[in-house]
């Protein structure tokens, strides 16, 4: 499996970050776009129990399928296998045909920039403040680019989206990973758990 080398920074003002990226010579490689995902598991949630999941994702210009597993909460703790597929719908049909079930559906908005060999993702997810991810080929490069952008590397999060939701809501990982994360009103039961 590949290692995803990525640092996440919470509560990021995207307008200010865009200005900083332009100032430093960053290039926007994917304009702001909507993404959708379907997260799959076995009916007994055996992947969830191993901090793993299967995802089908539709982006602006492609569809992918992947297996992800959080082995620990460090910069090299997320392992993944990801590949392109012909369509989001066919990927979903395939996983359902082999007996997996939809655990959750998710949508987000993303804009992608490139700077110094790293990708910088400006992410918007339902019901939480905007954030940014810096992904690159090595921890040293991710750290250097993050600091160049003005982020405090000591405040970086090295985890999946469910951990980011846990920062804002009093929920466990399984609870939040089974909620449809879509741009609509926050469910009342979840709003009651906001920190």
N, C-alpha and C positions, 0 to 999 in steps of 0.2 A: 504494500500500500504506500501511497505517497503521503508525505507530511505536509500539512498546510501551515505555512509559517506566516502568521497573521496576528496583528495587535489591533484591538478595538478600543476606541476612545468615545466615552459617553458625553451627552449634552453638548454636541458640536453645532455651532452656528454655521450652516452650509454656505451662506452668502459670504461670510468672512473667510471661510476655508477656500472657496473658489477664488477670491481675490488674492489670497496668499499663493495658491497654486499658479495663477497667472503670473504673479510677480516673480516666482521662482523658475518660470519657464515650463511649467507643467502643461500637458496636452490632454484635452478632453477626448477620450477614445470612444465613449458611449454616452450620448446625451441622456438626460433624465428620461427614464422609462419605467413602465410597470412590469413587475415580474410576478409570476404565480408559481406556486409549488404544491405538490401533493406529497405528503409524508406517509410512508407505508411501514407496516410491521406485520407480524403474525398475529392472529387473533388473541393469543395468550401474552402478547407484548414481550416476547422473549428478547427481541433486539433492544427494546427500551431498558430492560433489566441489565443489559450489557453496555449501556450508554451509547447505543448504536441506532441507526435508522437508514432507510432507503428513501431517496428523494427523486422525484421527477420535477424538473424545473423548466419553465419557459421564460426566456429572456427576450430582449428586443430582436435579436437576429438568429437565435438558435434554441434548441431544446437539448437538455442533458438528463442523464440518469446517473445516480451515484449512490455509493454506500459510504456513510460517514460513521466514525467511532471516536468518541472522546476518551482517550486513555488516561489523561490527567489534565490539569488546568495550568499548563505551561505553554510557552510559545510553540513548542513542538509536540504538544499533546493531542492535536487533532489529526487523525489519519483519514484518508479518503481515497476512493477509487471513483473517477468520474469519466464519462465518455459521452460523445454526442449521439443523439438519436434522431430519427427522421421527423418525429412530431411528438408533442406533449401528450396528445390523446392516445397515440399508439403505445407510448411508454406506459401510460396508465392501464390501457387494455392488457398489455403483456403481464404486468405485475398482478393484476386481478385474475388473469387466466391461470397463473401458477399458484393461486391461493392466498396471496397477501391481501390485507385489508387496509383501507384508507384510515390512517390514524388522525390526520388533520389536513386541512387545506389552508394555505397561507398566501398572502400577497404583500408586496412591498414595492417601494419605488427606489430606484438606484440610478446613480450617475457615476461613471468611472473615469478616472484621470490616471495619467502615467507621469511619473517623476522619478528620475534617478534609478531606473530599473525596477521600480515598485509600482503596484497598482493601488490607487487610493479610491475606495468606494464610499460615496456619500449616500447613506442609507436612511430611509424613512419607513418605519413600521407602524402599524396601528397602535394607538393609545399610549405611545411612549415618545420621549424627546428624540430628535434626530441624533444620529451618531455617525462615526466614520471608522473605516477599517483600512489598515495599511498592510498589504501583503507583498512579500518579496521572496527572493531566492535564499536569503540567509537572515538569521536574527540580527547580525551586525548591520545589514542593509536596511532592514525594517526599522531598527532603532535609529539609525542615522537619518533616515527620511522622516520618521515621526518627529524627531527633535528639530529637524530643519523646518518642519511645518508648525512648530511651536507647541507640540504636545508634550506633556510631562509623562515620560515613559514609565515612571513609577506608578502611574494611575491606569496603565493599560490593563485591559481585560483579555484574558486568553481562554476563551470559552465559546460556547454556542449561543444562539439567540435566546434559548430558554433561560440561560443565566442572566441575560440582560433584562428580561422580563421579571426575573426574581429580584432584581435591583429595585424595581418599582412596585411590585406586587408581592404580597405574602402568600406565595404558592410554591408547591414543590415542582420538580422538573416534569414529572408525568402529568400533573394537572395542566400546566401551561402548554406542554407539547401536544395535548389532545384538544386544545381550544382552536376553533377556526379563527385565525388571525387575519381578519379582513377589514378593509376600511368601511366601518359602520359604527354604530354606537357600541361602546364597551358594554359587555353583558353586566347586568346589575350585580350578580354574585361576585364578579371579578372586580368591579369598581369598589365594592365593599371591602376588598382586600388591598386596595391601593395604600402604599406606605406614605 
